Amino acid sequence: MKIISNTLPCIRSPQGRGYIRYLAALLRDSSFFHFSFCNSKRVGFTLLELIVVLFIVSLVAAIVLPSFSGFGGSRLKSEAREMASILRYMNDSSVSRKETFSMRFDLDKNMVYWKGPDREETRRFNDITGVTIQSAGKVSKGEITLFFEPLGIRENIEVHMSKGDEDMTITLNHLSGRVKINEK
């Protein structure tokens, strides 16, 4: 069987084979999907190849590009999440171990020191602007030390961070032990 047309691919059947056996052989053959037109040589890419390439490029772009949006603010969000994690860790550790742990903020040097159940640690937070506690109000300069007692922290804590025009507040609720990050 030979079909010759300007729009249809060439299909040639070897002599002596039945049509069904020929189709079965085509399905097994890896070159079944590789058509060539009778009156022209293959030049360029097929539509299917172009669609596959465009799909892959758009998929990669959809995954990569959102990570670049807000690239400057991602450091502030990262520091806020880390501070929230430290506050939650200190409160949960003091309650579960029935011990008192301390956390000191040096706002002039942007350093935070804490002594947990495992060891003492120090971390620099470049974007920290102040700490608010109910008994002292907002502290923006100097040092402030917090104690996490066996029943947890005694009052709500707010840690303020800012970078450019973006502000974030990390709040530790003393009753529930939950930490919340608010963007302003």
C-alpha positions as CSV (number, residue, x, y, z in Angstrom):
1,M,0.0,0.0,0.0
2,K,1.4,3.4,-0.9
3,I,-0.4,6.7,-0.2
4,I,1.0,9.7,-2.1
5,S,-0.4,13.0,-1.2
6,N,0.9,16.4,-0.3
7,T,-0.6,16.3,3.2
8,L,-0.4,12.6,4.2
9,P,2.7,10.8,5.2
10,C,4.0,8.0,3.1
11,I,3.0,4.5,4.2
12,R,4.5,1.6,2.4
13,S,3.5,-2.0,3.1
14,P,5.9,-4.8,2.2
15,Q,4.6,-7.3,-0.2
16,G,3.0,-10.5,1.2
17,R,1.9,-9.1,4.6
18,G,-1.6,-8.6,5.7
19,Y,-2.8,-5.1,6.7
20,I,-3.3,-6.0,10.4
21,R,0.1,-7.6,10.7
22,Y,1.5,-4.5,9.0
23,L,-0.1,-2.2,11.6
24,A,1.1,-4.4,14.4
25,A,4.6,-4.2,13.0
26,L,4.3,-0.4,12.8
27,L,3.3,-0.2,16.4
28,R,6.3,-2.3,17.5
29,D,8.6,-0.3,15.3
30,S,10.2,2.8,17.1
31,S,10.2,4.7,13.8
32,F,6.4,4.6,13.6
33,F,6.1,8.2,14.9
34,H,8.8,9.4,12.5
35,F,7.0,10.3,9.3
36,S,8.5,11.8,6.2
37,F,6.6,13.5,3.5
38,C,6.9,12.0,0.0
39,N,7.7,15.0,-2.1
40,S,9.9,16.9,0.4
41,K,13.0,16.4,2.5
42,R,12.7,16.9,6.3
43,V,13.9,20.3,7.2
44,G,13.5,22.1,10.6
45,F,11.4,20.9,13.6
46,T,8.1,19.2,13.7
47,L,5.1,20.9,15.4
48,L,5.2,18.2,18.1
49,E,8.9,18.9,18.9
50,L,8.2,22.6,19.2
51,I,5.3,22.1,21.5
52,V,7.3,19.8,23.8
53,V,10.2,22.3,24.0
54,L,7.8,25.2,24.7
55,F,6.1,23.2,27.4
56,I,9.4,22.3,29.1
57,V,10.7,25.9,28.9
58,S,7.4,27.3,30.4
59,L,7.5,24.6,33.1
60,V,11.0,25.6,34.1
61,A,10.1,29.3,34.0
62,A,7.1,28.7,36.2
63,I,9.2,27.0,38.8
64,V,12.2,29.3,38.8
65,L,10.8,32.8,38.3
66,P,8.6,33.0,41.4
67,S,11.7,32.5,43.5
68,F,13.2,35.7,42.1
69,S,10.1,37.9,42.8
70,G,10.6,39.7,46.1
71,F,14.2,38.7,46.2
72,G,15.2,41.6,48.5
73,G,12.4,40.8,51.0
74,S,13.2,37.2,51.2
75,R,16.0,37.8,53.6
76,L,13.7,39.6,56.0
77,K,11.1,36.8,55.8
78,S,13.9,34.3,56.4
79,E,15.1,36.1,59.5
80,A,11.5,36.5,60.8
81,R,10.9,32.7,60.4
82,E,14.2,31.9,62.1
83,M,13.3,34.3,65.0
84,A,9.8,32.7,65.3
85,S,11.5,29.3,65.4
86,I,13.9,30.3,68.2
87,L,11.1,31.8,70.3
88,R,8.9,28.7,69.9
89,Y,11.9,26.4,70.6
90,M,12.8,28.3,73.8
91,N,9.2,28.4,75.1
92,D,8.5,24.7,74.3
93,S,11.9,23.6,75.8
94,S,11.3,25.4,79.1
95,V,7.8,23.9,79.5
96,S,8.7,20.4,78.5
97,R,11.9,20.2,80.6
98,K,10.6,22.3,83.5
99,E,13.7,24.5,83.5
100,T,14.4,28.2,83.1
101,F,16.2,29.3,80.0
102,S,17.3,32.8,79.0
103,M,17.4,34.9,75.9
104,R,19.2,38.2,75.5
105,F,18.7,40.8,72.8
106,D,21.6,43.2,72.2
107,L,19.8,45.7,70.0
108,D,22.8,48.0,69.5
109,K,24.8,45.1,67.9
110,N,21.8,43.3,66.4
111,M,22.8,40.1,68.3
112,V,20.6,37.6,70.0
113,Y,22.1,35.2,72.6
114,W,20.1,32.3,74.1
115,K,20.8,29.5,76.4
116,G,18.7,26.5,75.6
117,P,18.6,22.9,76.9
118,D,21.5,21.8,74.6
119,R,23.9,24.7,74.5
120,E,24.4,28.5,74.3
121,E,24.0,30.0,70.9
122,T,24.5,33.4,69.3
123,R,22.9,34.8,66.1
124,R,23.1,38.1,64.3
125,F,19.8,39.5,63.0
126,N,20.6,42.4,60.7
127,D,17.0,43.6,60.4
128,I,15.9,43.6,64.1
129,T,14.6,47.0,65.2
130,G,13.1,46.4,68.6
131,V,11.4,44.1,71.2
132,T,8.1,44.8,72.9
133,I,7.1,43.2,76.2
134,Q,4.1,44.2,78.3
135,S,6.1,45.2,81.3
136,A,8.6,47.4,79.6
137,G,7.0,48.5,76.4
138,K,9.0,48.8,73.2
139,V,12.8,48.6,73.6
140,S,14.8,49.8,70.6
141,K,18.3,50.3,72.0
142,G,20.4,48.6,74.6
143,E,19.9,45.1,75.9
144,I,16.9,43.2,77.1
145,T,16.9,39.7,78.7
146,L,13.9,37.4,78.7
147,F,13.4,34.4,80.9
148,F,11.5,31.3,79.8
149,E,10.4,29.6,83.0
150,P,9.0,26.1,83.6
151,L,5.5,27.4,82.9
152,G,6.6,29.3,79.8
153,I,7.1,33.0,79.2
154,R,5.1,35.2,81.6
155,E,4.1,37.9,79.1
156,N,3.6,38.4,75.3
157,I,6.7,39.1,73.3
158,E,6.9,41.0,70.0
159,V,10.1,41.2,68.0
160,H,10.1,43.9,65.4
161,M,12.1,43.6,62.1
162,S,12.3,46.0,59.3
163,K,14.1,46.3,56.0
164,G,13.4,49.3,53.7
165,D,9.6,49.9,53.7
166,E,8.7,46.3,54.8
167,D,8.0,45.7,58.5
168,M,7.4,42.4,60.2
169,T,6.4,41.6,63.8
170,I,6.9,38.2,65.4
171,T,4.6,37.7,68.3
172,L,4.8,35.0,71.0
173,N,1.6,34.5,72.9
174,H,2.3,33.6,76.5
175,L,-0.9,31.8,77.1
176,S,-1.0,29.5,74.0
177,G,2.8,29.4,73.3
178,R,2.0,30.1,69.6
179,V,4.2,32.3,67.5
180,K,2.7,34.5,64.7
181,I,4.5,36.5,62.0
182,N,2.7,39.6,60.9
183,E,3.7,41.6,57.8
184,K,3.0,45.3,57.6
